Amino acid sequence: MTEILDCLVIGGGPAGLTAAVYLARYHLRVTVVDAGGSRAALIPCSRNIPGFPDGVSGPEFLHRMRRQAEAYGAHIEPGRVHRLGRGERFFTAEYDDVAVAAKTVLLATGVTNRRPEMASDVHDAALQAGRLRYCPVCDGFEVTDQRVAVIGSGDHGVREAVFLRAFTADVTLIANGDRHDLDSAQRQQLESIGVAVVDGPVANFHLTEAGLAFDCAGGAVRFDAVYPTLGSDVHSPLAAALEADLTAEGCIKVDAHQRTSQPGLFGAGDVVIGLDQISHACGEAGVAATTIRNDLAADRPLLRSPRRRAIPLS
Ligand SMILES: Cc1cc2nc3c(=O)[nH]c(=O)nc-3n(C[C@H](O)[C@H](O)[C@H](O)COP(=O)(O)OP(=O)(O)OC[C@H]3O[C@@H](n4cnc5c(N)ncnc54)[C@H](O)[C@@H]3O)c2cc1C
């Protein structure tokens, strides 16, 4: 352990990298440790990120953000933080066989979408082809007037089907268990807006020229685009280990300045309850970074040393 960081950022997706840009530009010592599983890396082409009128792929966007953070002196290290603790004055963290200490920590560890059971090569190819999608807020526009299926059950599946109905008249809810997952009010609601309901479970996914095909209880089906709504796993165990407050879903609770219930510990991005969008993750990270800067300055004023001047040669 060589130096004490002003902030350790755990997670190098859009939230963590935005925070790194801000913190480095406040002349603070910041390291980002990233396990390399950003949800943004799965985006074939996003068309709702401000400033990219022709769209941008997730990997390209992350590459630009990393370049921007490093240009101002942020360090970005690959690794998965497996332990986060708190000593008398500093946080301590371990990843691989490295130990670091930091005055503050920002958790920007994101979530992972649960996938339907399908071979990972089929999954990845379907995602790249725009046949499998996870986020109608992100890309509902792209399925305008297409044949769309939602795989899910209960409230969540119904809400997603209703949301997508604003983009296309052809929406089918594949009730993941079976249609009895839905109560009569839900079935009536779906029927009244023309959403078909088909019994699951689903199996045997394969990608064709014309869409994503799979088997349901009643036989083979095929859709232009399929949205699974099977929930997500929230990466909040490090927050839980420090006894920060979590929601019932496991998201980190924060105040309006992104402070968790534990002093010096902050959260931003998908791991915090919110819109689960890049613009939102970046906004929260900017707020978190500025709060971190101001909290550090409240403990001890952040004063820059006078610039060393070159001695003029006579
Ligand atoms: C297919 C798809 C398409 C999408 N399209 C869009 C879109 O068009 N527009 C949009 O706004 N949003 C889109 N999203 C959502 C967007 O990707 C997320 O909202 C965004 O990536 C959240 O950023 P984040 O930094 O909070 O989390 P993430 O980007 O998920 O990054 C979290 C990072 O933390 C790392 N991590 C986790 N635990 C640890 C640990 N213990 N130690 C170190 N690192 C750790 C992870 O490996 C990961 O790299 C899409 C998502 C998907 C899946």
The ligand as a Tripos MOL2 file, in Angstrom:
@<TRIPOS>MOLECULE
LIG
   53    58     1     0     0
SMALL
NO_CHARGES

@<TRIPOS>ATOM
      1 C1        -28.1070   -4.7720  -24.2070 C.3       1 LIG1
      2 C2        -28.1300   -3.4450  -23.4700 C.ar      1 LIG1
      3 C3        -28.3690   -2.2870  -24.1820 C.ar      1 LIG1
      4 C4        -28.3990   -1.0540  -23.5080 C.ar      1 LIG1
      5 N1        -28.6020    0.0650  -24.2570 N.ar      1 LIG1
      6 C5        -28.5640    1.2770  -23.6450 C.ar      1 LIG1
      7 C6        -28.7480    2.4730  -24.3980 C.ar      1 LIG1
      8 O1        -28.9200    2.4470  -25.6160 O.2       1 LIG1
      9 N2        -28.7440    3.6610  -23.7290 N.ar      1 LIG1
     10 C7        -28.5610    3.7190  -22.3590 C.ar      1 LIG1
     11 O2        -28.5750    4.8270  -21.7990 O.2       1 LIG1
     12 N3        -28.3720    2.5980  -21.6340 N.ar      1 LIG1
     13 C8        -28.3580    1.3870  -22.2340 C.ar      1 LIG1
     14 N4        -28.1880    0.2390  -21.4910 N.ar      1 LIG1
     15 C9        -28.0160    0.3680  -20.0220 C.3       1 LIG1
     16 C10       -26.5790    0.8080  -19.6920 C.3       1 LIG1
     17 O3        -25.6710   -0.1030  -20.2610 O.3       1 LIG1
     18 C11       -26.4070    0.8870  -18.1750 C.3       1 LIG1
     19 O4        -27.3930    1.7360  -17.6210 O.3       1 LIG1
     20 C12       -25.0100    1.4320  -17.8230 C.3       1 LIG1
     21 O5        -24.0040    0.5980  -18.3450 O.3       1 LIG1
     22 C13       -24.8630    1.5580  -16.3010 C.3       1 LIG1
     23 O6        -23.5850    2.0230  -15.9970 O.3       1 LIG1
     24 P1        -22.8870    1.6410  -14.6070 P.3       1 LIG1
     25 O7        -21.5540    2.2870  -14.6760 O.co2     1 LIG1
     26 O8        -23.7940    1.9450  -13.4810 O.co2     1 LIG1
     27 O9        -22.7580    0.0400  -14.6110 O.3       1 LIG1
     28 P2        -21.9840   -0.8900  -15.6350 P.3       1 LIG1
     29 O10       -21.8220   -0.2540  -16.9560 O.co2     1 LIG1
     30 O11       -22.6650   -2.2170  -15.5990 O.co2     1 LIG1
     31 O12       -20.5230   -1.0270  -15.0070 O.3       1 LIG1
     32 C14       -20.3100   -1.6280  -13.7560 C.3       1 LIG1
     33 C15       -18.8710   -2.1400  -13.7290 C.3       1 LIG1
     34 O13       -18.5170   -2.4980  -12.3980 O.3       1 LIG1
     35 C16       -17.7680   -3.7070  -12.4430 C.3       1 LIG1
     36 N5        -17.7960   -4.3540  -11.1340 N.ar      1 LIG1
     37 C17       -18.8400   -4.9470  -10.4940 C.ar      1 LIG1
     38 N6        -18.4310   -5.4320   -9.2840 N.ar      1 LIG1
     39 C18       -17.1080   -5.1270   -9.1890 C.ar      1 LIG1
     40 C19       -16.1260   -5.3630   -8.1870 C.ar      1 LIG1
     41 N7        -16.4180   -6.0070   -7.0460 N.pl3     1 LIG1
     42 N8        -14.8530   -4.9270   -8.4060 N.ar      1 LIG1
     43 C20       -14.5430   -4.2730   -9.5540 C.ar      1 LIG1
     44 N9        -15.4440   -4.0200  -10.5410 N.ar      1 LIG1
     45 C21       -16.7050   -4.4330  -10.3550 C.ar      1 LIG1
     46 C22       -18.4530   -4.5040  -13.5410 C.3       1 LIG1
     47 O14       -17.6310   -5.5630  -14.0020 O.3       1 LIG1
     48 C23       -18.6800   -3.4080  -14.5860 C.3       1 LIG1
     49 O15       -17.5530   -3.2510  -15.4390 O.3       1 LIG1
     50 C24       -28.1690   -1.0020  -22.1070 C.ar      1 LIG1
     51 C25       -27.9280   -2.1820  -21.3940 C.ar      1 LIG1
     52 C26       -27.9150   -3.4090  -22.0620 C.ar      1 LIG1
     53 C27       -27.6340   -4.6700  -21.2900 C.3       1 LIG1
@<TRIPOS>BOND
     1     1     2 1
     2     2     3 ar
     3     2    52 ar
     4     3     4 ar
     5     4     5 ar
     6     4    50 ar
     7     5     6 ar
     8     6     7 ar
     9     6    13 1
    10     7     8 2
    11     7     9 ar
    12     9    10 ar
    13    10    11 2
    14    10    12 ar
    15    12    13 ar
    16    13    14 ar
    17    14    15 1
    18    14    50 ar
    19    15    16 1
    20    16    17 1
    21    16    18 1
    22    18    19 1
    23    18    20 1
    24    20    21 1
    25    20    22 1
    26    22    23 1
    27    23    24 1
    28    24    25 2
    29    24    26 1
    30    24    27 1
    31    27    28 1
    32    28    29 2
    33    28    30 1
    34    28    31 1
    35    31    32 1
    36    32    33 1
    37    33    34 1
    38    33    48 1
    39    34    35 1
    40    35    36 1
    41    35    46 1
    42    36    37 ar
    43    36    45 ar
    44    37    38 ar
    45    38    39 ar
    46    39    40 ar
    47    39    45 ar
    48    40    41 1
    49    40    42 ar
    50    42    43 ar
    51    43    44 ar
    52    44    45 ar
    53    46    47 1
    54    46    48 1
    55    48    49 1
    56    50    51 ar
    57    51    52 ar
    58    52    53 1
@<TRIPOS>SUBSTRUCTURE
     1 LIG1         1 GROUP 0 **** ****
